[in-house]
């Protein structure tokens, strides 16, 4: 079965296949880091409120994914994408819409994230850091009570 292809939407760039791969890799890295931070904050929650931070974070993440899917599904369902709508967004417009919140995170993180500097006596050598990282990687996971 021959699937019709749109000739007006093809992007002529050798970097085109690499861009989604780069974005996906960075998304996974950011997602893992965010999950780690979420666990750290969730452990600090009082017992009576336990789970509130986790629920809120996953709600916001899911709403963001719903928005992204709706934007692509509706915005790119025009005739030039073999869709049914009379209107559509171009690939560049969709990427611009997605890049605005991501770009806004740079100044937001720079000005709003507070982090205390490491004191000179607390600084670890690179050799000690690598040794601790290797020990963490090679150790078995322990149960909730510390059993192996």
C-alpha positions in Angstrom: 0.0 0.0 0.0 1.4 3.3 -1.1 1.0 6.1 1.5 0.6 9.6 0.0 3.3 12.0 1.3 3.1 15.7 1.5 5.9 17.4 -0.5 5.4 20.8 1.2 6.3 19.7 4.7 9.6 17.9 4.1 12.5 19.7 5.9 15.6 19.7 3.8 18.3 19.7 6.4 21.0 17.1 7.3 20.5 17.9 11.0 16.8 17.1 11.0 17.1 13.5 12.2 19.5 14.5 14.9 17.3 17.2 16.4 14.6 14.9 17.8 17.2 12.5 19.1 19.0 15.3 20.9 15.7 16.6 22.3 14.7 13.1 23.5 18.0 12.4 25.2 17.9 15.8 27.0 14.3 15.1 28.0 15.2 11.8 29.6 18.1 13.4 31.4 15.9 16.2 32.7 13.1 13.8 33.7 15.5 11.6 35.7 16.9 14.6 37.5 13.4 15.9 38.2 12.4 12.5 39.6 15.4 12.5 41.9 14.7 16.0 43.1 11.0 15.0 43.6 12.0 12.0 45.8 14.3 14.2 47.8 11.5 16.8 48.5 8.9 14.0 49.1 11.1 12.5 51.8 11.1 15.8 53.6 7.3 16.1 53.7 5.7 15.7 57.1 3.9 12.4 57.6 0.4 13.8 57.5 1.1 15.6 54.1 3.2 12.8 52.6 2.5 12.4 48.9 1.3 16.0 48.2 4.4 17.1 46.4 4.6 13.9 44.4 1.0 14.2 43.3 1.3 17.8 42.4 4.5 17.2 40.4 3.0 14.3 38.4 -0.2 16.3 37.8 1.7 19.3 36.3 3.8 16.9 34.2 0.8 15.1 32.9 -1.1 18.3 32.1 2.0 19.5 30.2 2.1 16.3 28.2 -1.6 16.6 27.4 -1.1 20.2 26.2 1.9 19.1 24.0 -0.1 16.3 22.4 -3.1 18.5 21.9 -1.0 21.2 20.3 0.6 18.8 17.8 -2.6 16.8 17.2 -4.7 19.9 16.6 -2.1 22.4 15.3 -0.6 20.0 12.8 -3.8 18.4 11.4 -4.0 20.7 8.4 -4.2 19.8 4.7 -0.4 20.1 4.2 0.0 17.3 6.8 -2.6 15.1 5.2 -5.1 16.1 7.9 -8.6 17.3 7.9 -8.4 20.9 9.2 -8.3 24.0 7.0 -5.7 25.6 9.3 -2.5 24.3 10.7 0.8 25.4 12.3 4.1 24.9 10.6 6.8 22.7 12.1 8.8 25.9 13.0 5.8 27.4 14.8 5.2 24.3 16.9 8.9 24.2 17.8 8.8 27.9 18.7 5.8 27.3 21.0 7.6 24.4 22.7 10.9 26.3 23.0 9.4 29.3 24.8 8.7 27.6 28.1 12.0 25.7 27.9 13.9 29.0 27.2 12.1 30.7 30.0 13.5 28.2 32.4 17.0 29.5 32.0 16.4 32.9 33.6 13.9 31.5 36.0 16.4 29.0 37.3 19.2 31.6 37.3 17.3 34.1 39.5 14.9 31.9 41.5 16.9 28.8 42.5 18.8 29.4 45.7 21.8 27.3 46.4 24.4 27.7 49.1 28.0 27.7 47.9 30.3 24.8 49.0 32.8 25.8 51.6 36.5 25.1 50.8 36.7 22.4 53.6 33.6 20.6 52.3 34.9 20.3 48.7 35.7 16.7 47.6 38.6 15.8 45.3 37.7 14.4 41.9 39.4 11.1 42.9 37.2 10.8 46.0 34.1 11.7 44.0 34.8 9.0 41.5 35.5 6.4 44.2 32.1 7.2 45.9 30.3 7.1 42.6 31.9 3.7 41.8 30.9 2.4 45.2 27.3 3.6 44.7 27.1 2.0 41.2 28.6 -1.4 42.3 26.7 -1.8 45.6 23.6 -3.9 45.8 20.3 -2.2 46.4 19.3 -2.4 50.1 15.8 -3.1 51.3 13.8 -0.6 53.5 15.4 -2.0 56.7 18.9 -2.2 55.3 19.0 -5.9 54.5 20.8 -7.1 51.4 
